[in-house]
Amino acid sequence: MSGMRQQAVSGLKWTTVSQVGRIGAQLLSVLILARLLPPSDYGLIAMATTVTGFVGLFRDFGTAAAIIQKDDPSPRLLDSIFWLNVAFGVLLALLLGLFAPLIAFGFAEPRLKEVLWALLLTFPIASLGAVHQALLEKSSRFRPLAIIETGAAFTGLAGAIWAAWTGWGVYSLVLQSLLMVFLTTVCLWFASNWRPAFRWERNEISGVMRFSGNLVGFNVFNYFVRNADNMLIGRFLGANELGIYAMAYRLMLWPLQNISSVVGRVLFPAFSQFQSDHNRLASAYIQVTAAIMLITAPLMFGFFVLRVPFVAVALGERWLPVADVLVWLVPVGLLQSIGTSVGTLYLATGRTDVMFKWGVGAGLLVIPAFAIGLQWGITGVAAAYAVASLLLFWPSLAIPFRWIGLHVGDVLLKLIPSIATAAVMAGVIEITSIVWDGNMTNPWLHLSLLNTNNELLRLSLLVAVGIVTYGGLSLITQRKLLKDIIHTVFNR
């Protein structure tokens, strides 16, 4: 367990480095490209990524996760999976190219066809590195992965900025994706010592199909559910409205994807090593979830109260409708951050069959909710998403918890200090904001709110107040959790 713990801690550190690098690249992308490109370009790329993201679920057919979960994958299995992935990558590119005109017609956006034809190159390129990445993650070699992913993110960003500046429009975002995938695949081959042999064993593939098949089934249905809102908005409300909604959704997902998923990525190979020890698994899960909420709770509460000034300063006035959508999407992000690691329980215990059934059942509630909310525009869709997420919250945790003897109440009890402290922090920020605005009427303290620099000053002050408030209160309410995290990080 000591060696496993050290591997997990090292993995967390380097995966955090990778995520911080990618957060920086994404933040710069939003701050720079949002001022060079109109919302319609973001709406168009959102339509395209909805399609390519769905098609990408079949790229490795869940075999990468099967490699990580399997105790000792044989060389024959790895070779067979590699060539299966290559075949899938080429086939998916051909199918996407063939159906691109029909997809563009379905979205009522003719420009989408050319964008999809350019993005289809990502599939055969990415398939060449899937096994290499799975082997690196299985062996907890997250340091080279962090370097590769961060370098690819900033290279793609640099290419996109240059392309947008020179007038490429939406194709600057396409170039960003292509550069990232190409550089990542090339570097994965250099980082991994494994090389495929030209052989194929059908029996080896059949042995992992039950696990990977259910996983792909869940991912496909879950992806459709998660992107049904984009499909409906793009089809019935247009690219401009979708661009606003997609930007709000991206902002909401930042804390979830770039913080919570760090832990999930490292937990899967770690949990798989003691998947039969349910008591240890349950204890580790509670500790990890509490650590996640220590970070995500203040981000979500703070983002909620600062959504308007943040959008105005970071994106500009033409993006202000994003703040109205965030009213509903930020609570969704808070709920999802609590359950973001439940997928690792399904995967580590091999219960992808139950995972698939849950995904289908949840989708039967979420998709109709999107359709109903569409009647009130993008804000209605976001509100419907929030209501559906609240209804599904408890069973989404209770089902995977029962496999390891864990109760939802035990987990939520550990999260109360983080949530309560974050709520108090949000109240302090709101009071400080009111006091600041009140001082604007004082002729001795007056600062014109029309001045962008003063808006930035105001936002910076409120963020600083939130950090100090949450940090100070956490030292009182969550001293033990903070000590445990520090001891774990420094291997004490």
C-alpha positions as CSV (number, residue, x, y, z in Angstrom):
1,M,0.0,0.0,0.0
2,S,2.9,2.4,0.7
3,G,4.2,2.0,-2.9
4,M,0.7,2.3,-4.3
5,R,0.1,5.5,-2.2
6,Q,3.4,7.0,-3.5
7,Q,2.4,6.2,-7.1
8,A,-1.0,7.8,-6.6
9,V,0.4,11.0,-4.9
10,S,3.0,11.3,-7.7
11,G,0.2,10.8,-10.3
12,L,-1.9,13.5,-8.6
13,K,0.9,16.0,-8.6
14,W,1.8,15.5,-12.3
15,T,-1.8,15.2,-13.5
16,T,-2.4,18.5,-11.6
17,V,0.5,20.0,-13.5
18,S,-1.0,18.9,-16.8
19,Q,-4.5,20.2,-15.9
20,V,-3.1,23.6,-14.7
21,G,-1.2,23.9,-18.0
22,R,-4.3,23.1,-20.0
23,I,-6.4,25.4,-17.8
24,G,-4.0,28.2,-18.7
25,A,-4.2,27.4,-22.4
26,Q,-8.0,27.3,-22.2
27,L,-8.2,30.5,-20.3
28,L,-5.9,32.3,-22.8
29,S,-7.9,30.7,-25.6
30,V,-11.1,32.2,-24.2
31,L,-9.6,35.6,-23.4
32,I,-7.9,36.0,-26.8
33,L,-9.9,34.1,-29.3
34,A,-13.3,35.2,-28.0
35,R,-12.2,38.8,-28.9
36,L,-11.0,37.7,-32.4
37,L,-13.9,35.4,-33.3
38,P,-17.6,36.1,-33.2
39,P,-20.1,33.9,-31.2
40,S,-21.3,32.3,-34.5
41,D,-17.8,30.7,-35.0
42,Y,-18.0,29.2,-31.5
43,G,-21.5,28.0,-32.3
44,L,-20.3,26.3,-35.5
45,I,-17.3,24.6,-33.7
46,A,-19.7,23.5,-31.0
47,M,-21.9,21.8,-33.6
48,A,-18.8,20.1,-35.1
49,T,-17.4,19.0,-31.7
50,T,-20.7,17.6,-30.8
51,V,-20.5,15.2,-33.8
52,T,-16.7,14.5,-33.6
53,G,-16.9,13.9,-29.8
54,F,-19.7,11.4,-30.4
55,V,-17.8,9.6,-33.1
56,G,-14.7,9.6,-31.0
57,L,-16.4,7.4,-28.4
58,F,-15.9,4.5,-30.8
59,R,-12.2,5.3,-31.5
60,D,-10.8,2.6,-29.1
61,F,-14.1,0.9,-28.2
62,G,-13.3,1.1,-24.5
63,T,-10.2,-1.0,-24.9
64,A,-7.9,1.6,-23.4
65,A,-9.8,1.4,-20.1
66,A,-9.8,-2.4,-20.4
67,I,-6.0,-2.4,-20.6
68,I,-5.8,-0.3,-17.3
69,Q,-8.4,-2.4,-15.5
70,K,-6.8,-5.8,-16.5
71,D,-4.2,-7.1,-14.1
72,D,-1.6,-8.3,-16.6
73,P,-2.5,-7.6,-20.3
74,S,-0.5,-10.0,-22.6
75,P,1.6,-8.8,-25.5
76,R,-0.8,-10.5,-27.9
77,L,-3.7,-8.5,-26.4
78,L,-1.9,-5.2,-26.7
79,D,-1.0,-5.9,-30.4
80,S,-4.5,-6.9,-31.2
81,I,-6.0,-3.8,-29.5
82,F,-3.6,-1.5,-31.3
83,W,-4.6,-2.7,-34.8
84,L,-8.2,-2.7,-33.8
85,N,-7.9,0.9,-32.8
86,V,-6.2,1.8,-36.1
87,A,-8.9,0.1,-38.1
88,F,-11.6,2.0,-36.1
89,G,-9.8,5.3,-36.6
90,V,-9.6,5.0,-40.3
91,L,-13.2,3.6,-40.6
92,L,-14.6,6.4,-38.4
93,A,-12.8,9.1,-40.5
94,L,-14.3,7.6,-43.7
95,L,-17.8,7.4,-42.3
96,L,-17.7,11.0,-41.0
97,G,-16.5,12.2,-44.3
98,L,-19.3,10.4,-46.1
99,F,-22.1,11.6,-43.7
100,A,-20.8,15.2,-43.2
101,P,-23.1,16.7,-45.8
102,L,-26.1,15.0,-44.2
103,I,-25.1,16.2,-40.8
104,A,-24.7,19.7,-42.0
105,F,-28.2,19.5,-43.5
106,G,-29.5,18.2,-40.2
107,F,-28.0,21.2,-38.3
108,A,-29.2,23.6,-41.1
109,E,-25.7,24.9,-41.3
110,P,-23.9,24.4,-44.7
111,R,-20.5,25.5,-43.4
112,L,-20.5,22.6,-41.0
113,K,-19.6,20.1,-43.8
114,E,-16.2,21.6,-44.5
115,V,-15.4,21.9,-40.8
116,L,-16.1,18.2,-40.3
117,W,-14.0,17.2,-43.3
118,A,-11.1,18.9,-41.7
119,L,-11.6,17.5,-38.2
120,L,-12.0,13.9,-39.4
121,L,-8.2,13.7,-39.6
122,T,-8.0,13.6,-35.8
123,F,-9.4,10.0,-35.6
124,P,-6.7,8.0,-37.4
125,I,-4.0,10.1,-35.9
126,A,-5.3,9.7,-32.3
127,S,-5.9,6.0,-32.7
128,L,-2.1,5.5,-33.2
129,G,-1.4,6.5,-29.6
130,A,-4.3,5.1,-27.6
131,V,-2.5,2.0,-26.4
132,H,0.7,3.9,-25.6
133,Q,-1.3,6.3,-23.4
134,A,-3.2,3.5,-21.7
135,L,0.1,1.8,-20.8
136,L,1.6,5.0,-19.4
137,E,-1.5,5.6,-17.2
138,K,-1.6,1.9,-16.1
139,S,2.0,2.2,-14.9
140,S,1.3,5.6,-13.3
141,R,3.8,7.4,-15.5
142,F,1.9,10.7,-15.3
143,R,5.0,12.9,-15.5
144,P,5.6,12.4,-19.3
145,L,1.9,12.6,-19.9
146,A,1.8,16.0,-18.1
147,I,4.6,17.3,-20.3
148,I,3.1,16.0,-23.5
149,E,-0.4,17.3,-22.8
150,T,0.7,20.7,-21.6
151,G,3.0,21.2,-24.6
152,A,0.3,20.1,-27.0
153,A,-2.2,22.5,-25.5
154,F,0.0,25.5,-25.8
155,T,1.2,24.6,-29.3
156,G,-2.4,24.3,-30.4
157,L,-3.3,27.6,-28.8
158,A,-0.4,29.4,-30.5
159,G,-1.5,28.0,-33.9
160,A,-5.1,29.0,-33.3
161,I,-4.2,32.6,-32.2
162,W,-2.0,33.0,-35.3
163,A,-4.7,31.6,-37.6
164,A,-7.5,33.8,-36.0
165,W,-5.3,36.9,-36.3
166,T,-4.7,36.2,-40.0
167,G,-8.4,35.7,-40.8
168,W,-8.9,32.0,-40.7
169,G,-12.2,32.4,-38.7
170,V,-13.6,29.1,-37.4
171,Y,-10.7,27.2,-39.0
172,S,-8.4,28.6,-36.4
173,L,-10.3,26.5,-33.9
174,V,-10.0,23.5,-36.2
175,L,-6.2,24.0,-36.5
176,Q,-6.0,24.1,-32.7
177,S,-7.5,20.6,-32.5
178,L,-5.4,19.1,-35.3
179,L,-2.1,20.4,-33.8
180,M,-3.0,19.1,-30.3
181,V,-3.9,15.6,-31.5
182,F,-0.9,15.3,-33.9
183,L,1.7,16.5,-31.3
184,T,0.2,14.3,-28.6
185,T,0.4,11.1,-30.6
186,V,3.9,11.7,-31.8
187,C,5.1,12.4,-28.2
188,L,3.3,9.3,-26.8
189,W,5.4,7.1,-29.1
190,F,8.6,8.7,-27.9
191,A,7.5,8.4,-24.2
192,S,6.4,4.8,-24.3
193,N,8.9,1.9,-25.0
194,W,6.1,-0.4,-26.3
195,R,6.0,-1.0,-30.0
196,P,3.2,-3.0,-31.7
197,A,3.9,-6.3,-33.6
198,F,1.8,-7.1,-36.7
199,R,-0.4,-9.8,-35.2
200,W,-4.1,-10.2,-34.4
201,E,-5.6,-12.6,-31.9
202,R,-9.4,-12.7,-32.0
203,N,-9.6,-14.6,-28.7
204,E,-7.7,-11.9,-26.9
205,I,-10.1,-9.3,-28.1
206,S,-13.1,-11.3,-27.2
207,G,-11.9,-11.5,-23.6
208,V,-12.3,-7.8,-23.0
209,M,-15.3,-7.1,-25.1
210,R,-17.9,-7.5,-22.3
211,F,-16.1,-4.9,-20.2
212,S,-15.4,-2.5,-23.1
213,G,-18.7,-3.1,-24.8
214,N,-20.7,-2.0,-21.8
215,L,-18.4,1.0,-21.3
216,V,-18.8,2.1,-24.9
217,G,-22.6,1.7,-24.6
218,F,-22.7,3.9,-21.6
219,N,-20.3,6.5,-23.1
220,V,-22.4,6.6,-26.3
221,F,-25.7,7.1,-24.6
222,N,-24.2,9.4,-22.0
223,Y,-22.6,11.5,-24.7
224,F,-25.9,11.8,-26.5
225,V,-27.6,12.9,-23.4
226,R,-24.9,15.5,-22.5
227,N,-25.0,16.9,-26.0
228,A,-28.7,16.8,-26.7
229,D,-29.0,20.3,-25.4
230,N,-26.4,21.5,-28.0
231,M,-28.2,19.6,-30.8
232,L,-31.6,21.0,-29.9
233,I,-30.3,24.6,-29.5
234,G,-28.2,24.4,-32.7
235,R,-31.1,23.0,-34.7
236,F,-33.9,25.3,-33.5
237,L,-32.3,28.4,-32.0
238,G,-29.2,28.8,-34.3
239,A,-25.5,29.1,-34.1
240,N,-25.4,32.4,-32.2
241,E,-27.6,31.1,-29.3
242,L,-25.6,27.9,-29.3
243,G,-22.3,29.9,-29.1
244,I,-23.6,31.7,-26.0
245,Y,-24.8,28.5,-24.3
246,A,-21.6,26.6,-25.3
247,M,-19.5,29.3,-23.7
248,A,-21.5,29.2,-20.5
249,Y,-21.3,25.4,-20.4
250,R,-17.5,25.5,-21.0
251,L,-17.1,28.0,-18.1
252,M,-19.2,25.8,-15.8
253,L,-17.2,22.7,-16.6
254,W,-13.8,24.2,-16.0
255,P,-13.7,23.4,-12.2
256,L,-15.3,20.0,-12.9
257,Q,-13.1,18.9,-15.7
258,N,-9.8,20.5,-14.8
259,I,-9.8,19.8,-11.1
260,S,-12.1,16.8,-10.4
261,S,-11.1,14.8,-13.4
262,V,-7.4,15.0,-12.2
263,V,-8.3,12.8,-9.3
264,G,-10.5,10.5,-11.3
265,R,-7.8,9.8,-13.9
266,V,-5.3,8.8,-11.2
267,L,-7.9,6.9,-9.1
268,F,-8.9,4.4,-11.9
269,P,-5.5,2.6,-12.1
270,A,-5.0,2.9,-8.3
271,F,-8.5,1.6,-7.4
272,S,-8.2,-1.2,-9.9
273,Q,-5.2,-2.6,-7.9
274,F,-7.4,-3.2,-4.8
275,Q,-10.8,-3.6,-6.4
276,S,-11.8,-6.5,-4.1
277,D,-11.1,-4.6,-0.9
278,H,-14.4,-2.7,-0.6
279,N,-13.7,-1.2,2.9
280,R,-10.5,0.3,1.7
281,L,-12.1,1.4,-1.5
282,A,-15.0,3.1,0.3
283,S,-12.7,4.9,2.8
284,A,-10.4,6.2,0.0
285,Y,-13.4,7.4,-2.0
286,I,-14.8,9.4,0.9
287,Q,-11.4,11.1,1.4
288,V,-11.0,11.9,-2.2
289,T,-14.5,13.3,-2.6
290,A,-14.0,15.6,0.4
291,A,-10.7,16.8,-1.1
292,I,-12.4,17.5,-4.4
293,M,-15.2,19.5,-2.7
294,L,-12.6,21.5,-0.7
295,I,-11.6,23.0,-4.1
296,T,-14.7,22.9,-6.3
297,A,-17.2,24.3,-3.7
298,P,-15.6,27.8,-3.4
299,L,-15.0,27.9,-7.1
300,M,-18.7,27.2,-7.9
301,F,-20.1,29.5,-5.2
302,G,-17.7,32.2,-6.1
303,F,-18.3,31.9,-9.8
304,F,-22.1,32.1,-9.1
305,V,-21.9,35.5,-7.4
306,L,-19.2,36.9,-9.7
307,R,-20.6,35.6,-13.0
308,V,-21.7,39.1,-14.3
309,P,-18.4,41.0,-13.7
310,F,-16.4,38.0,-14.8
311,V,-18.2,37.7,-18.1
312,A,-18.0,41.5,-18.7
313,V,-14.2,41.6,-18.0
314,A,-13.1,38.3,-19.5
315,L,-15.3,38.1,-22.6
316,G,-16.7,41.5,-23.3
317,E,-20.2,43.0,-23.2
318,R,-21.5,41.1,-26.3
319,W,-21.1,37.9,-24.2
320,L,-23.2,39.2,-21.2
321,P,-26.1,36.7,-21.9
322,V,-23.7,34.0,-20.8
323,A,-24.2,35.2,-17.2
324,D,-28.0,34.5,-17.4
325,V,-27.3,30.9,-18.4
326,L,-24.7,30.4,-15.7
327,V,-27.4,31.1,-13.1
328,W,-28.6,27.5,-13.7
329,L,-25.5,25.8,-15.0
330,V,-23.3,26.6,-12.0
331,P,-25.5,24.6,-9.6
332,V,-25.3,21.7,-12.1
333,G,-21.6,21.9,-11.9
334,L,-21.6,21.7,-8.1
335,L,-23.8,18.6,-8.1
336,Q,-21.7,16.9,-10.8
337,S,-18.5,17.7,-8.9
338,I,-19.8,15.7,-6.0
339,G,-20.4,12.6,-8.1
340,T,-17.6,13.1,-10.6
341,S,-15.5,10.1,-9.4
342,V,-18.3,7.5,-9.3
343,G,-17.3,6.3,-12.7
344,T,-14.0,5.1,-11.2
345,L,-16.0,2.8,-8.9
346,Y,-17.9,1.2,-11.8
347,L,-14.7,0.8,-13.8
348,A,-12.4,-0.5,-10.9
349,T,-15.0,-3.1,-9.9
350,G,-15.7,-4.1,-13.4
351,R,-19.4,-3.2,-13.2
352,T,-19.8,-1.5,-16.5
353,D,-23.0,-3.4,-17.1
354,V,-24.7,-1.5,-14.3
355,M,-23.1,1.7,-15.4
356,F,-24.7,1.3,-18.9
357,K,-28.1,0.6,-17.5
358,W,-27.9,3.7,-15.3
359,G,-26.9,5.9,-18.2
360,V,-30.0,4.8,-20.2
361,G,-32.3,5.4,-17.3
362,A,-30.9,8.8,-16.6
363,G,-31.1,9.8,-20.2
364,L,-34.8,9.1,-20.3
365,L,-35.4,11.9,-17.9
366,V,-32.7,14.4,-19.1
367,I,-33.5,14.5,-22.8
368,P,-37.3,15.3,-22.4
369,A,-36.3,18.0,-19.9
370,F,-34.1,19.7,-22.6
371,A,-37.0,19.5,-25.1
372,I,-39.4,21.1,-22.6
373,G,-36.9,23.8,-21.6
374,L,-36.2,24.7,-25.2
375,Q,-39.6,26.6,-25.3
376,W,-38.0,29.3,-23.1
377,G,-34.7,29.6,-25.0
378,I,-31.2,28.7,-23.8
379,T,-32.0,29.9,-20.3
380,G,-34.9,27.4,-20.2
381,V,-32.7,24.6,-21.4
382,A,-30.2,25.4,-18.6
383,A,-33.0,25.5,-16.0
384,A,-34.3,22.1,-17.2
385,Y,-30.8,20.7,-16.9
386,A,-30.6,21.9,-13.3
387,V,-33.9,20.4,-12.3
388,A,-33.1,17.0,-13.9
389,S,-29.7,16.9,-12.3
390,L,-31.2,17.6,-8.9
391,L,-33.7,14.7,-9.3
392,L,-31.0,12.3,-10.4
393,F,-28.4,13.3,-7.8
394,W,-29.2,10.8,-5.0
395,P,-29.7,7.7,-7.1
396,S,-26.6,8.5,-9.2
397,L,-24.6,8.0,-6.0
398,A,-26.6,5.3,-4.3
399,I,-26.3,2.8,-7.1
400,P,-22.5,2.6,-7.4
401,F,-22.1,3.0,-3.6
402,R,-24.0,-0.2,-2.9
403,W,-21.3,-2.3,-4.5
404,I,-18.7,-1.2,-1.9
405,G,-21.0,-0.9,1.1
406,L,-21.0,2.9,1.1
407,H,-24.0,5.1,2.1
408,V,-24.8,8.4,0.4
409,G,-25.4,10.1,3.7
410,D,-21.9,9.2,4.9
411,V,-20.3,11.0,2.0
412,L,-22.6,14.1,2.1
413,L,-21.8,14.4,5.8
414,K,-18.1,14.8,5.0
415,L,-18.9,17.5,2.4
416,I,-21.0,19.8,4.6
417,P,-18.1,21.8,6.0
418,S,-16.8,22.7,2.5
419,I,-20.2,23.6,1.2
420,A,-21.2,25.7,4.2
421,T,-17.9,27.5,4.2
422,A,-18.2,28.2,0.5
423,A,-21.7,29.5,1.0
424,V,-20.5,31.9,3.7
425,M,-17.7,33.0,1.4
426,A,-20.3,33.8,-1.3
427,G,-22.3,35.9,1.1
428,V,-19.2,37.9,2.1
429,I,-18.4,38.5,-1.6
430,E,-21.9,39.7,-2.2
431,I,-21.9,42.1,0.8
432,T,-18.5,43.5,-0.3
433,S,-19.9,44.0,-3.8
434,I,-22.8,46.0,-2.5
435,V,-20.6,48.1,-0.3
436,W,-18.3,48.7,-3.3
437,D,-21.2,49.8,-5.5
438,G,-22.5,52.0,-2.7
439,N,-19.2,53.8,-2.5
440,M,-19.5,54.7,-6.2
441,T,-22.1,57.3,-5.2
442,N,-19.5,59.0,-2.9
443,P,-17.9,61.8,-4.8
444,W,-14.7,61.3,-2.9
445,L,-14.5,57.6,-3.8
446,H,-16.2,57.7,-7.2
447,L,-14.7,55.4,-9.9
448,S,-16.6,55.2,-13.2
449,L,-17.9,51.7,-13.8
450,L,-17.7,52.4,-17.5
451,N,-14.0,52.1,-17.2
452,T,-12.8,48.6,-18.0
453,N,-9.8,48.9,-15.7
454,N,-12.0,49.7,-12.8
455,E,-14.2,46.7,-13.5
456,L,-11.1,44.6,-13.5
457,L,-10.0,46.2,-10.2
458,R,-13.5,45.5,-8.7
459,L,-13.4,41.8,-9.9
460,S,-9.9,41.3,-8.6
461,L,-10.8,42.8,-5.2
462,L,-13.9,40.5,-4.8
463,V,-11.9,37.4,-5.8
464,A,-9.2,38.3,-3.2
465,V,-11.9,38.8,-0.6
466,G,-13.3,35.3,-1.4
467,I,-9.9,33.6,-1.3
468,V,-9.1,35.2,2.1
469,T,-12.5,34.4,3.5
470,Y,-12.6,30.8,2.4
471,G,-9.0,30.1,3.4
472,G,-9.4,31.6,6.8
473,L,-12.7,29.8,7.6
474,S,-11.3,26.5,6.2
475,L,-8.4,26.6,8.7
476,I,-11.2,26.5,11.4
477,T,-13.8,24.2,9.9
478,Q,-11.6,21.8,8.0
479,R,-8.3,21.7,9.8
480,K,-8.1,17.9,9.9
481,L,-8.8,17.6,6.1
482,L,-6.2,20.2,5.3
483,K,-3.6,18.4,7.5
484,D,-4.4,15.0,5.8
485,I,-4.0,16.5,2.3
486,I,-0.7,18.1,3.3
487,H,0.6,14.9,4.8
488,T,-0.5,12.9,1.8
489,V,1.1,15.4,-0.7
490,F,4.4,15.3,1.1
491,N,4.3,11.5,1.7
492,R,4.4,11.8,5.5
